[in-house]
Amino acid sequence: MFRLKSKIAISVCLAFLLAGCGGGGGAGGSGTSSPQRDLRTQWVDYIKANAKALRSVDPLDTNYSDLSFLQGYLQGRDIVELGESGHGVAEFSQAKIRLIKYLHEQMGFDVLAFESSILSTYLSNEQASQWTPTEFMQNSVFAVWSTTDVQELFSYIQSTQGTAHPLILAGFDVQLTTSYEAEVRPGLFQEVVGKIDPVFAQQVHDMDQAFIQGWAWNNYDYILTNYADLKTKYQALTSFLDSNAAQIQAAYSSRPLFPLVVRQAAWGMSAYLDDLYNFALNTPAGSITSNADRDAGMATNLELLIENLYAGKKFMVWAHDVHIMHDATLYSSQGWQNMGNWIYKKYGNRGYTLGLYMYQGTAAQNDRTLYTISPAGQDSVEGLLHAANDAFLFLDISTAPAVSDETSWMYQDYSIREWGTNAGTMTVKGEYDGLLQIDTVHPPTYVP
């Protein structure tokens, strides 16, 4: 989960508010010359000629005729990454859910991997039939997605479980994600380790319980005091699980993925602790030091899902734009090597990365505080897409021709906004395969 920078920790996610990269492009700016205006006209004409207007982003709209163009763009690709420039946007979730249903039903995609804990999502996927859609959602993913729209997604996942093609829920984050996970994880660590060493298993339980109670989601003083000791102990747990992997695997022959996921949850604690510690030291949120470790861990977990746990299946990835773009180091002066960079380097054209952006409206921060998104300036990516006059606009850039007057905007650094408010610059051709813009957005309806 990607969060707004704050002096007070308001969520479990460690990320940052992308710094503004100058005031010219994002706010509108009218200082361009007449020749530049003429060039912009060509850019807009290209977008109008090549963009696809979606009829709807309603997840309940199953007339997928307006999405059929995806068959061509996604041919030969088995990893589709679905971004969002802010978490608190109803239409982003709606659009992605409709795309997920289409990809699952019409194109054979199998796995939905969320920017949430690899452990919480795995456990929830196992127990999906025992819970209501609300319980399924809230036990699986970060609370920023605890909305009525995402609740519909989890209802859909449940509805597929008895079919020949169930939609599998997975996760790739190294962060502790839900209260349910915090409640059960110490006991799960104890259970798995106890197959080999009951004494060490009790120590592991007590250590993990102490971390969960001490951290309590925002106690950075606890992290500063206990960071080194905790990291050493979680690394020792990971080494124990690796050394005894064969025996542990044999003990779970009916649940072969379970010990692998538990091992990853233990392994990921090193990256999680690094994030928490760096933030506690007031490392600028979003610096390479504080975010590279988390994104590297997420990339490792996602590769494990693709290569091992669900090998041979087709993946959909749900995450913030800055985690999936091809190279976040090129997006901001405070960039870092993000998960998407590892995935892009490893899988190349097997993947299709879709960035979601907004032109204007109202959205919610991670703490659910509402904020206003002023109309983007015309000299911005959002401003160009807005000029096409479509409420929901999809533009493929993976097949765009080589740089020309019509396409030069996507081959140069150009203004674009995260959260709809924070201007940066990006060469979109190098970061995404496609863009989906919602012209006017609204905050989601949260589930208590």
C-alpha positions as a LaTeX table, in Angstrom:
\begin{tabular}{lrrr}
\hline
Residue & $x$ (\AA) & $y$ (\AA) & $z$ (\AA) \\
\hline
Met1 & 0.00 & 0.00 & 0.00 \\
Phe2 & 1.32 & 3.43 & $-0.96$ \\
Arg3 & 0.59 & 6.18 & 1.54 \\
Leu4 & 0.64 & 9.91 & 1.99 \\
Lys5 & 3.53 & 11.25 & 4.03 \\
Ser6 & 2.54 & 12.24 & 7.54 \\
Lys7 & 4.20 & 13.07 & 10.84 \\
Ile8 & 1.78 & 10.66 & 12.45 \\
Ala9 & 1.69 & 7.07 & 11.28 \\
Ile10 & $-1.86$ & 6.50 & 10.10 \\
Ser11 & $-1.51$ & 3.16 & 8.35 \\
Val12 & 0.63 & 0.05 & 8.29 \\
Cys13 & 2.13 & 0.83 & 4.91 \\
Leu14 & 5.56 & 2.44 & 4.57 \\
Ala15 & 5.74 & 4.45 & 1.36 \\
Phe16 & 5.87 & 8.08 & 0.44 \\
Leu17 & 4.22 & 11.08 & $-1.12$ \\
Leu18 & 6.10 & 11.70 & $-4.34$ \\
Ala19 & 7.78 & 15.07 & $-4.23$ \\
Gly20 & 6.75 & 17.77 & $-6.65$ \\
Cys21 & 9.19 & 18.19 & $-9.52$ \\
Gly22 & 8.76 & 21.90 & $-10.10$ \\
Gly23 & 5.59 & 23.90 & $-10.48$ \\
Gly24 & 5.30 & 24.25 & $-14.24$ \\
Gly25 & 3.68 & 21.20 & $-15.75$ \\
Gly26 & 1.42 & 19.79 & $-13.07$ \\
Ala27 & $-0.55$ & 22.90 & $-12.27$ \\
Gly28 & $-1.30$ & 23.85 & $-15.80$ \\
Gly29 & 1.22 & 26.43 & $-16.94$ \\
Ser30 & 0.45 & 28.44 & $-20.06$ \\
Gly31 & 3.97 & 29.56 & $-20.92$ \\
Thr32 & 4.49 & 27.30 & $-23.92$ \\
Ser33 & 5.11 & 28.83 & $-27.30$ \\
Ser34 & 2.75 & 28.79 & $-30.23$ \\
Pro35 & 4.71 & 25.99 & $-32.00$ \\
Gln36 & 4.37 & 23.88 & $-28.85$ \\
Arg37 & 0.60 & 24.45 & $-28.90$ \\
Asp38 & 0.54 & 23.25 & $-32.49$ \\
Leu39 & 2.46 & 20.14 & $-31.45$ \\
Arg40 & 0.04 & 19.56 & $-28.60$ \\
Thr41 & $-2.82$ & 19.57 & $-31.10$ \\
Gln42 & $-1.12$ & 16.71 & $-32.92$ \\
Trp43 & $-0.71$ & 14.84 & $-29.63$ \\
Val44 & $-4.38$ & 15.20 & $-28.82$ \\
Asp45 & $-5.38$ & 14.15 & $-32.31$ \\
Tyr46 & $-3.27$ & 11.00 & $-31.92$ \\
Ile47 & $-4.94$ & 10.19 & $-28.60$ \\
Lys48 & $-8.41$ & 10.72 & $-30.03$ \\
Ala49 & $-7.60$ & 8.45 & $-32.98$ \\
Asn50 & $-6.06$ & 5.64 & $-30.94$ \\
Ala51 & $-7.71$ & 5.68 & $-27.51$ \\
Lys52 & $-10.50$ & 3.28 & $-26.57$ \\
Ala53 & $-13.50$ & 4.68 & $-24.70$ \\
Leu54 & $-14.87$ & 2.30 & $-22.08$ \\
Arg55 & $-18.62$ & 2.27 & $-21.87$ \\
Ser56 & $-18.59$ & 1.59 & $-18.14$ \\
Val57 & $-16.45$ & 0.84 & $-15.12$ \\
Asp58 & $-19.38$ & $-0.75$ & $-13.27$ \\
Pro59 & $-18.17$ & $-4.13$ & $-11.94$ \\
Leu60 & $-21.68$ & $-5.52$ & $-12.43$ \\
Asp61 & $-21.67$ & $-4.63$ & $-16.14$ \\
Thr62 & $-20.90$ & $-7.94$ & $-17.85$ \\
Asn63 & $-21.40$ & $-6.74$ & $-21.39$ \\
Tyr64 & $-17.71$ & $-6.85$ & $-22.24$ \\
Ser65 & $-17.94$ & $-5.74$ & $-25.85$ \\
Asp66 & $-16.10$ & $-2.51$ & $-25.01$ \\
Leu67 & $-13.17$ & $-4.50$ & $-23.61$ \\
Ser68 & $-12.68$ & $-6.83$ & $-26.55$ \\
Phe69 & $-9.74$ & $-4.75$ & $-27.78$ \\
Leu70 & $-7.69$ & $-6.22$ & $-24.92$ \\
Gln71 & $-7.50$ & $-9.52$ & $-26.77$ \\
Gly72 & $-5.05$ & $-7.97$ & $-29.20$ \\
Tyr73 & $-2.96$ & $-5.98$ & $-26.76$ \\
Leu74 & $-2.61$ & $-8.89$ & $-24.33$ \\
Gln75 & $-1.91$ & $-11.65$ & $-26.82$ \\
Gly76 & 1.03 & $-13.69$ & $-25.54$ \\
Arg77 & 1.10 & $-11.90$ & $-22.17$ \\
Asp78 & 0.38 & $-13.72$ & $-18.93$ \\
Ile79 & 1.10 & $-11.02$ & $-16.33$ \\
Val80 & $-1.16$ & $-7.94$ & $-16.25$ \\
Glu81 & $-0.29$ & $-5.30$ & $-13.66$ \\
Leu82 & $-3.15$ & $-2.98$ & $-12.71$ \\
Gly83 & $-2.04$ & 0.21 & $-11.02$ \\
Glu84 & $-3.69$ & 3.15 & $-9.32$ \\
Ser85 & $-2.27$ & 6.61 & $-8.68$ \\
Gly86 & $-4.14$ & 6.81 & $-5.37$ \\
His87 & $-5.79$ & 4.22 & $-3.16$ \\
Gly88 & $-8.95$ & 6.12 & $-2.19$ \\
Val89 & $-10.66$ & 6.29 & $-5.58$ \\
Ala90 & $-13.91$ & 4.41 & $-6.15$ \\
Glu91 & $-13.64$ & 4.36 & $-9.93$ \\
Phe92 & $-10.13$ & 2.87 & $-9.85$ \\
Ser93 & $-11.37$ & $-0.16$ & $-7.93$ \\
Gln94 & $-14.49$ & $-0.41$ & $-10.07$ \\
Ala95 & $-12.53$ & $-0.31$ & $-13.31$ \\
Lys96 & $-10.00$ & $-2.86$ & $-12.11$ \\
Ile97 & $-12.67$ & $-5.24$ & $-10.86$ \\
Arg98 & $-14.42$ & $-5.12$ & $-14.21$ \\
Leu99 & $-11.12$ & $-5.75$ & $-15.97$ \\
Ile100 & $-10.35$ & $-8.62$ & $-13.58$ \\
Lys101 & $-13.68$ & $-10.27$ & $-14.30$ \\
Tyr102 & $-13.10$ & $-9.92$ & $-18.03$ \\
Leu103 & $-9.55$ & $-11.26$ & $-17.86$ \\
His104 & $-10.65$ & $-14.18$ & $-15.71$ \\
Glu105 & $-13.78$ & $-15.10$ & $-17.65$ \\
Gln106 & $-12.75$ & $-14.27$ & $-21.20$ \\
Met107 & $-8.96$ & $-14.61$ & $-21.27$ \\
Gly108 & $-8.25$ & $-17.38$ & $-18.78$ \\
Phe109 & $-6.34$ & $-15.45$ & $-16.12$ \\
Asp110 & $-6.09$ & $-17.49$ & $-12.93$ \\
Val111 & $-4.46$ & $-15.57$ & $-10.06$ \\
Leu112 & $-5.15$ & $-12.13$ & $-8.56$ \\
Ala113 & $-2.09$ & $-11.00$ & $-6.61$ \\
Phe114 & $-2.70$ & $-8.05$ & $-4.27$ \\
Glu115 & $-0.34$ & $-5.54$ & $-2.72$ \\
Ser116 & $-1.00$ & $-7.21$ & 0.62 \\
Ser117 & 0.64 & $-9.88$ & 2.74 \\
Ile118 & 1.58 & $-13.16$ & 1.08 \\
Leu119 & 0.43 & $-14.91$ & 4.26 \\
Ser120 & $-2.89$ & $-13.16$ & 4.93 \\
Thr121 & $-4.06$ & $-13.65$ & 1.34 \\
Tyr122 & $-3.01$ & $-17.29$ & 1.24 \\
Leu123 & $-4.79$ & $-18.12$ & 4.49 \\
Ser124 & $-7.89$ & $-16.26$ & 3.38 \\
Asn125 & $-7.94$ & $-17.98$ & 0.01 \\
Glu126 & $-7.91$ & $-21.31$ & 1.82 \\
Gln127 & $-10.81$ & $-20.32$ & 4.05 \\
Ala128 & $-12.85$ & $-18.22$ & 1.62 \\
Ser129 & $-15.90$ & $-20.46$ & 1.75 \\
Gln130 & $-16.15$ & $-20.12$ & 5.53 \\
Trp131 & $-16.49$ & $-16.33$ & 5.59 \\
Thr132 & $-18.81$ & $-13.61$ & 4.38 \\
Pro133 & $-17.43$ & $-11.47$ & 1.54 \\
Thr134 & $-16.71$ & $-8.73$ & 4.09 \\
Glu135 & $-14.76$ & $-11.06$ & 6.35 \\
Phe136 & $-12.93$ & $-12.49$ & 3.35 \\
Met137 & $-11.90$ & $-9.00$ & 2.22 \\
Gln138 & $-10.95$ & $-7.62$ & 5.62 \\
Asn139 & $-8.93$ & $-10.71$ & 6.58 \\
Ser140 & $-7.01$ & $-10.55$ & 3.29 \\
Val141 & $-5.99$ & $-7.04$ & 2.22 \\
Phe142 & $-5.10$ & $-3.64$ & 3.59 \\
Ala143 & $-7.92$ & $-1.54$ & 5.02 \\
Val144 & $-7.52$ & 1.09 & 2.28 \\
Trp145 & $-9.36$ & $-1.41$ & 0.06 \\
Ser146 & $-12.08$ & $-2.21$ & 2.59 \\
Thr147 & $-14.80$ & $-0.74$ & 0.38 \\
Thr148 & $-18.13$ & $-1.79$ & $-1.00$ \\
Asp149 & $-16.60$ & $-2.11$ & $-4.48$ \\
Val150 & $-13.80$ & $-4.39$ & $-3.37$ \\
Gln151 & $-16.31$ & $-6.32$ & $-1.29$ \\
Glu152 & $-18.04$ & $-7.13$ & $-4.58$ \\
Leu153 & $-14.72$ & $-8.42$ & $-5.92$ \\
Phe154 & $-14.34$ & $-10.79$ & $-2.98$ \\
Ser155 & $-17.89$ & $-11.97$ & $-3.45$ \\
Tyr156 & $-16.98$ & $-12.71$ & $-7.05$ \\
Ile157 & $-13.87$ & $-14.63$ & $-6.01$ \\
Gln158 & $-16.00$ & $-16.74$ & $-3.69$ \\
Ser159 & $-18.50$ & $-17.42$ & $-6.45$ \\
Thr160 & $-15.79$ & $-18.95$ & $-8.62$ \\
Gln161 & $-14.47$ & $-21.40$ & $-6.06$ \\
Gly162 & $-16.80$ & $-24.26$ & $-6.98$ \\
Thr163 & $-16.20$ & $-23.87$ & $-10.70$ \\
Ala164 & $-13.71$ & $-25.49$ & $-13.06$ \\
His165 & $-11.78$ & $-22.21$ & $-13.14$ \\
Pro166 & $-11.58$ & $-20.66$ & $-9.66$ \\
Leu167 & $-10.00$ & $-17.26$ & $-9.28$ \\
Ile168 & $-7.09$ & $-17.65$ & $-6.86$ \\
Leu169 & $-6.33$ & $-14.86$ & $-4.39$ \\
Ala170 & $-2.66$ & $-14.27$ & $-3.56$ \\
Gly171 & $-0.47$ & $-11.50$ & $-2.18$ \\
Phe172 & 3.15 & $-10.43$ & $-2.42$ \\
Asp173 & 3.75 & $-7.82$ & 0.26 \\
Val174 & 6.25 & $-8.29$ & 3.10 \\
Gln175 & 4.19 & $-6.13$ & 5.45 \\
Leu176 & 1.85 & $-7.35$ & 8.15 \\
Thr177 & $-1.51$ & $-6.51$ & 6.61 \\
Thr178 & $-4.58$ & $-7.42$ & 8.68 \\
Ser179 & $-5.66$ & $-7.83$ & 12.27 \\
Tyr180 & $-6.53$ & $-11.44$ & 11.44 \\
Glu181 & $-2.97$ & $-12.10$ & 10.33 \\
Ala182 & $-1.60$ & $-10.47$ & 13.47 \\
Glu183 & $-3.85$ & $-12.68$ & 15.57 \\
Val184 & $-2.94$ & $-16.02$ & 13.99 \\
Arg185 & 0.65 & $-15.64$ & 12.79 \\
Pro186 & 2.51 & $-16.34$ & 16.06 \\
Gly187 & 0.59 & $-19.59$ & 16.42 \\
Leu188 & 1.26 & $-20.58$ & 12.82 \\
Phe189 & 4.98 & $-20.00$ & 13.22 \\
Gln190 & 4.87 & $-22.08$ & 16.40 \\
Glu191 & 2.94 & $-24.87$ & 14.69 \\
Val192 & 5.34 & $-25.18$ & 11.76 \\
Val193 & 8.54 & $-24.93$ & 13.79 \\
Gly194 & 7.04 & $-27.31$ & 16.36 \\
Lys195 & 7.10 & $-30.12$ & 13.80 \\
Ile196 & 10.86 & $-30.12$ & 14.38 \\
Asp197 & 11.69 & $-28.34$ & 17.65 \\
Pro198 & 8.91 & $-27.59$ & 20.17 \\
Val199 & 11.22 & $-25.56$ & 22.43 \\
Phe200 & 12.35 & $-23.25$ & 19.65 \\
Ala201 & 8.73 & $-23.11$ & 18.46 \\
Gln202 & 7.66 & $-21.55$ & 21.76 \\
Gln203 & 10.48 & $-19.02$ & 21.52 \\
Val204 & 9.40 & $-18.12$ & 18.00 \\
His205 & 5.79 & $-17.70$ & 19.12 \\
Asp206 & 6.78 & $-15.39$ & 21.95 \\
Met207 & 9.12 & $-13.38$ & 19.73 \\
Asp208 & 6.49 & $-12.82$ & 17.04 \\
Gln209 & 3.81 & $-12.05$ & 19.61 \\
Ala210 & 6.12 & $-9.50$ & 21.23 \\
Phe211 & 6.76 & $-7.82$ & 17.89 \\
Ile212 & 3.06 & $-7.58$ & 17.05 \\
Gln213 & 2.17 & $-6.19$ & 20.46 \\
Gly214 & 5.20 & $-3.90$ & 20.64 \\
Trp215 & 4.82 & $-2.50$ & 17.14 \\
Ala216 & 1.05 & $-2.13$ & 17.45 \\
Trp217 & 1.00 & $-0.66$ & 13.93 \\
Asn218 & 2.70 & 2.66 & 14.78 \\
Asn219 & 5.09 & 2.38 & 17.75 \\
Tyr220 & 8.30 & 3.54 & 16.11 \\
Asp221 & 10.09 & 3.86 & 19.47 \\
Tyr222 & 9.69 & 0.10 & 19.84 \\
Ile223 & 11.22 & $-0.43$ & 16.40 \\
Leu224 & 14.21 & 1.83 & 17.17 \\
Thr225 & 14.92 & $-0.04$ & 20.38 \\
Asn226 & 14.42 & $-3.60$ & 19.15 \\
Tyr227 & 15.26 & $-3.48$ & 15.44 \\
Ala228 & 18.64 & $-5.28$ & 15.54 \\
Asp229 & 17.48 & $-8.01$ & 17.90 \\
Leu230 & 14.25 & $-8.63$ & 15.99 \\
Lys231 & 16.01 & $-8.80$ & 12.64 \\
Thr232 & 18.51 & $-11.34$ & 13.97 \\
Lys233 & 15.73 & $-13.50$ & 15.40 \\
Tyr234 & 13.59 & $-13.48$ & 12.24 \\
Gln235 & 16.65 & $-14.33$ & 10.18 \\
Ala236 & 17.32 & $-17.23$ & 12.54 \\
Leu237 & 13.72 & $-18.39$ & 12.08 \\
Thr238 & 14.12 & $-18.24$ & 8.29 \\
Ser239 & 17.38 & $-20.22$ & 8.46 \\
Phe240 & 15.69 & $-22.85$ & 10.62 \\
Leu241 & 12.82 & $-23.22$ & 8.17 \\
Asp242 & 15.26 & $-23.52$ & 5.27 \\
Ser243 & 17.43 & $-26.08$ & 7.04 \\
Asn244 & 14.43 & $-28.25$ & 7.87 \\
Ala245 & 12.42 & $-27.58$ & 4.71 \\
Ala246 & 12.18 & $-31.20$ & 3.54 \\
Gln247 & 10.91 & $-32.51$ & 6.87 \\
Ile248 & 8.46 & $-29.64$ & 7.28 \\
Gln249 & 7.21 & $-30.10$ & 3.73 \\
Ala250 & 6.59 & $-33.77$ & 4.42 \\
Ala251 & 4.51 & $-32.84$ & 7.47 \\
Tyr252 & 2.21 & $-30.78$ & 5.26 \\
Ser253 & 1.81 & $-33.11$ & 2.30 \\
Ser254 & $-1.88$ & $-32.21$ & 2.03 \\
Arg255 & $-1.08$ & $-28.47$ & 2.06 \\
Pro256 & 2.16 & $-28.23$ & 0.07 \\
Leu257 & 2.03 & $-24.47$ & $-0.41$ \\
Phe258 & 1.47 & $-23.66$ & 3.25 \\
Pro259 & 5.03 & $-24.15$ & 4.57 \\
Leu260 & 6.43 & $-22.21$ & 1.61 \\
Val261 & 4.18 & $-19.25$ & 2.39 \\
Val262 & 5.01 & $-19.38$ & 6.11 \\
Arg263 & 8.70 & $-19.36$ & 5.23 \\
Gln264 & 8.21 & $-16.29$ & 3.04 \\
Ala265 & 6.34 & $-14.51$ & 5.82 \\
Ala266 & 9.32 & $-15.08$ & 8.10 \\
Trp267 & 11.84 & $-14.13$ & 5.41 \\
Gly268 & 9.96 & $-10.93$ & 4.55 \\
Met269 & 10.24 & $-9.62$ & 8.08 \\
Ser270 & 13.80 & $-8.44$ & 7.39 \\
Ala271 & 12.62 & $-6.09$ & 4.65 \\
Tyr272 & 9.62 & $-5.01$ & 6.72 \\
Leu273 & 11.82 & $-4.20$ & 9.71 \\
Asp274 & 14.22 & $-2.27$ & 7.48 \\
Asp275 & 11.32 & $-0.15$ & 6.23 \\
Leu276 & 10.02 & 0.53 & 9.72 \\
Tyr277 & 13.47 & 1.31 & 11.08 \\
Asn278 & 14.40 & 3.69 & 8.29 \\
Phe279 & 11.10 & 5.51 & 8.66 \\
Ala280 & 11.62 & 5.72 & 12.42 \\
Leu281 & 15.00 & 7.33 & 11.80 \\
Asn282 & 13.21 & 10.01 & 9.75 \\
Thr283 & 14.75 & 8.84 & 6.52 \\
Pro284 & 12.86 & 10.84 & 3.89 \\
Ala285 & 9.83 & 8.77 & 3.08 \\
Gly286 & 10.28 & 7.26 & $-0.33$ \\
Ser287 & 14.07 & 7.39 & $-0.44$ \\
Ile288 & 16.00 & 4.54 & $-1.98$ \\
Thr289 & 17.03 & 3.38 & 1.49 \\
Ser290 & 13.51 & 3.13 & 2.87 \\
Asn291 & 11.60 & 1.73 & $-0.09$ \\
Ala292 & 14.01 & $-0.36$ & $-2.12$ \\
Asp293 & 14.06 & $-3.14$ & 0.49 \\
Arg294 & 10.29 & $-3.47$ & 0.55 \\
Asp295 & 9.97 & $-3.45$ & $-3.24$ \\
Ala296 & 12.78 & $-5.98$ & $-3.57$ \\
Gly297 & 10.94 & $-8.22$ & $-1.13$ \\
Met298 & 7.68 & $-7.80$ & $-3.00$ \\
Ala299 & 9.42 & $-8.66$ & $-6.27$ \\
Thr300 & 10.88 & $-11.82$ & $-4.73$ \\
Asn301 & 7.46 & $-12.83$ & $-3.42$ \\
Leu302 & 5.75 & $-12.15$ & $-6.73$ \\
Glu303 & 8.39 & $-14.18$ & $-8.57$ \\
Leu304 & 7.79 & $-17.02$ & $-6.09$ \\
Leu305 & 4.08 & $-16.93$ & $-6.90$ \\
Ile306 & 4.73 & $-16.92$ & $-10.64$ \\
Glu307 & 7.55 & $-19.46$ & $-10.75$ \\
Asn308 & 6.66 & $-21.85$ & $-7.94$ \\
Leu309 & 3.40 & $-21.57$ & $-6.05$ \\
Tyr310 & 1.20 & $-21.05$ & $-9.12$ \\
Ala311 & 3.55 & $-21.95$ & $-11.94$ \\
Gly312 & 1.98 & $-21.99$ & $-15.37$ \\
Lys313 & $-0.93$ & $-19.75$ & $-14.39$ \\
Lys314 & $-1.79$ & $-16.29$ & $-15.68$ \\
Phe315 & $-1.49$ & $-13.41$ & $-13.23$ \\
Met316 & $-3.25$ & $-10.14$ & $-12.51$ \\
Val317 & $-1.44$ & $-7.80$ & $-10.10$ \\
Trp318 & $-3.19$ & $-5.09$ & $-8.04$ \\
Ala319 & $-0.89$ & $-2.38$ & $-6.67$ \\
His320 & $-0.08$ & 1.32 & $-6.62$ \\
Asp321 & 1.36 & 2.73 & $-9.83$ \\
Val322 & 4.77 & 3.40 & $-8.29$ \\
His323 & 5.18 & $-0.27$ & $-7.39$ \\
Ile324 & 4.43 & $-1.58$ & $-10.89$ \\
Met325 & 5.90 & 1.03 & $-13.28$ \\
His326 & 8.92 & $-0.21$ & $-15.19$ \\
Asp327 & 11.50 & 1.96 & $-13.42$ \\
Ala328 & 10.52 & 4.24 & $-10.56$ \\
Thr329 & 14.07 & 5.62 & $-10.34$ \\
Leu330 & 13.28 & 7.63 & $-13.47$ \\
Tyr331 & 10.03 & 9.05 & $-12.09$ \\
Ser332 & 11.32 & 11.25 & $-9.28$ \\
Ser333 & 14.55 & 12.60 & $-7.90$ \\
Gln334 & 13.69 & 10.54 & $-4.82$ \\
Gly335 & 12.96 & 7.40 & $-6.80$ \\
Trp336 & 14.00 & 3.89 & $-5.91$ \\
Gln337 & 14.26 & 0.53 & $-7.62$ \\
Asn338 & 10.68 & $-0.63$ & $-7.43$ \\
Met339 & 9.06 & $-4.06$ & $-7.72$ \\
Gly340 & 7.97 & $-3.36$ & $-11.28$ \\
Asn341 & 11.57 & $-2.84$ & $-12.34$ \\
Trp342 & 12.56 & $-6.35$ & $-11.23$ \\
Ile343 & 9.45 & $-7.83$ & $-12.82$ \\
Tyr344 & 9.97 & $-5.93$ & $-16.09$ \\
Lys345 & 13.60 & $-6.99$ & $-16.32$ \\
Lys346 & 12.78 & $-10.63$ & $-15.64$ \\
Tyr347 & 9.59 & $-11.09$ & $-17.65$ \\
Gly348 & 9.75 & $-8.37$ & $-20.30$ \\
Asn349 & 6.92 & $-8.62$ & $-22.81$ \\
Arg350 & 5.20 & $-11.35$ & $-20.83$ \\
Gly351 & 3.84 & $-8.48$ & $-18.77$ \\
Tyr352 & 1.46 & $-5.62$ & $-19.54$ \\
Thr353 & 1.63 & $-2.69$ & $-17.11$ \\
Leu354 & $-1.43$ & $-0.42$ & $-16.92$ \\
Gly355 & $-1.20$ & 2.90 & $-15.07$ \\
Leu356 & $-4.45$ & 4.39 & $-13.75$ \\
Tyr357 & $-4.78$ & 8.17 & $-13.44$ \\
Met358 & $-7.43$ & 10.79 & $-12.72$ \\
Tyr359 & $-8.15$ & 14.23 & $-14.11$ \\
Gln360 & $-10.33$ & 15.81 & $-11.42$ \\
Gly361 & $-12.74$ & 15.07 & $-8.58$ \\
Thr362 & $-12.55$ & 13.99 & $-4.96$ \\
Ala363 & $-10.65$ & 11.10 & $-3.42$ \\
Ala364 & $-9.62$ & 9.80 & 0.00 \\
Gln365 & $-6.25$ & 9.56 & 1.67 \\
Asn366 & $-5.21$ & 6.33 & 3.35 \\
Asp367 & $-6.77$ & 7.52 & 6.62 \\
Arg368 & $-10.02$ & 8.13 & 4.65 \\
Thr369 & $-9.74$ & 11.92 & 4.84 \\
Leu370 & $-11.25$ & 13.42 & 1.71 \\
Tyr371 & $-9.27$ & 15.73 & $-0.56$ \\
Thr372 & $-9.95$ & 17.62 & $-3.77$ \\
Ile373 & $-8.30$ & 16.92 & $-7.12$ \\
Ser374 & $-8.23$ & 20.10 & $-9.16$ \\
Pro375 & $-8.38$ & 19.71 & $-12.95$ \\
Ala376 & $-4.96$ & 18.79 & $-14.30$ \\
Gly377 & $-3.16$ & 21.36 & $-16.41$ \\
Gln378 & $-3.46$ & 20.95 & $-20.14$ \\
Asp379 & 0.33 & 20.50 & $-20.37$ \\
Ser380 & 0.24 & 17.20 & $-18.52$ \\
Val381 & $-0.48$ & 13.58 & $-19.35$ \\
Glu382 & $-3.87$ & 13.87 & $-17.68$ \\
Gly383 & $-4.59$ & 17.07 & $-19.57$ \\
Leu384 & $-3.82$ & 15.43 & $-22.89$ \\
Leu385 & $-6.03$ & 12.42 & $-22.14$ \\
His386 & $-8.82$ & 14.70 & $-20.90$ \\
Ala387 & $-8.85$ & 16.49 & $-24.25$ \\
Ala388 & $-10.23$ & 13.32 & $-25.85$ \\
Asn389 & $-13.50$ & 13.97 & $-23.94$ \\
Asp390 & $-14.06$ & 10.40 & $-22.72$ \\
Ala391 & $-15.18$ & 9.64 & $-19.17$ \\
Phe392 & $-13.16$ & 6.41 & $-19.12$ \\
Leu393 & $-10.28$ & 6.33 & $-21.58$ \\
Phe394 & $-7.85$ & 3.50 & $-22.33$ \\
Leu395 & $-4.75$ & 4.29 & $-24.37$ \\
Asp396 & $-2.34$ & 1.55 & $-25.37$ \\
Ile397 & 1.22 & 2.81 & $-25.70$ \\
Ser398 & 2.95 & $-0.54$ & $-26.11$ \\
Thr399 & 2.19 & $-0.50$ & $-29.85$ \\
Ala400 & 2.73 & 3.23 & $-30.36$ \\
Pro401 & 4.95 & 4.02 & $-33.36$ \\
Ala402 & 8.46 & 5.31 & $-32.97$ \\
Val403 & 8.82 & 8.87 & $-31.80$ \\
Ser404 & 7.16 & 11.36 & $-34.12$ \\
Asp405 & 5.39 & 14.68 & $-33.80$ \\
Glu406 & 2.21 & 12.82 & $-32.83$ \\
Thr407 & 3.81 & 10.61 & $-30.18$ \\
Ser408 & 6.74 & 12.67 & $-28.90$ \\
Trp409 & 4.89 & 13.47 & $-25.66$ \\
Met410 & 5.16 & 9.88 & $-24.51$ \\
Tyr411 & 8.89 & 9.71 & $-25.28$ \\
Gln412 & 9.85 & 12.71 & $-23.13$ \\
Asp413 & 9.57 & 13.64 & $-19.49$ \\
Tyr414 & 6.11 & 15.09 & $-19.12$ \\
Ser415 & 4.06 & 16.21 & $-16.15$ \\
Ile416 & 1.92 & 13.59 & $-14.40$ \\
Arg417 & 0.42 & 13.43 & $-10.89$ \\
Glu418 & 0.35 & 10.79 & $-8.20$ \\
Trp419 & $-2.68$ & 10.95 & $-5.90$ \\
Gly420 & $-4.05$ & 13.46 & $-8.42$ \\
Thr421 & $-2.25$ & 16.27 & $-6.62$ \\
Asn422 & 1.51 & 15.72 & $-6.61$ \\
Ala423 & 3.27 & 16.71 & $-9.79$ \\
Gly424 & 6.23 & 14.74 & $-11.10$ \\
Thr425 & 7.59 & 14.05 & $-14.53$ \\
Met426 & 7.66 & 10.75 & $-16.38$ \\
Thr427 & 8.43 & 9.30 & $-19.78$ \\
Val428 & 5.28 & 7.20 & $-19.99$ \\
Lys429 & 6.49 & 5.11 & $-22.93$ \\
Gly430 & 9.28 & 3.80 & $-20.70$ \\
Glu431 & 7.06 & 3.14 & $-17.67$ \\
Tyr432 & 3.78 & 1.69 & $-18.92$ \\
Asp433 & 2.26 & $-0.40$ & $-21.66$ \\
Gly434 & $-1.09$ & 1.36 & $-21.32$ \\
Leu435 & $-2.88$ & 4.16 & $-19.51$ \\
Leu436 & $-6.42$ & 4.22 & $-18.16$ \\
Gln437 & $-7.76$ & 7.60 & $-17.13$ \\
Ile438 & $-10.91$ & 8.26 & $-15.15$ \\
Asp439 & $-11.93$ & 11.80 & $-15.95$ \\
Thr440 & $-13.87$ & 12.56 & $-12.74$ \\
Val441 & $-13.39$ & 10.50 & $-9.61$ \\
His442 & $-15.12$ & 10.04 & $-6.27$ \\
Pro443 & $-14.11$ & 8.54 & $-2.93$ \\
Pro444 & $-15.14$ & 4.96 & $-2.20$ \\
Thr445 & $-17.75$ & 3.87 & 0.30 \\
Tyr446 & $-15.81$ & 2.26 & 3.11 \\
Val447 & $-16.95$ & $-0.83$ & 4.97 \\
Pro448 & $-16.61$ & $-0.36$ & 8.75 \\
\hline
\end{tabular}
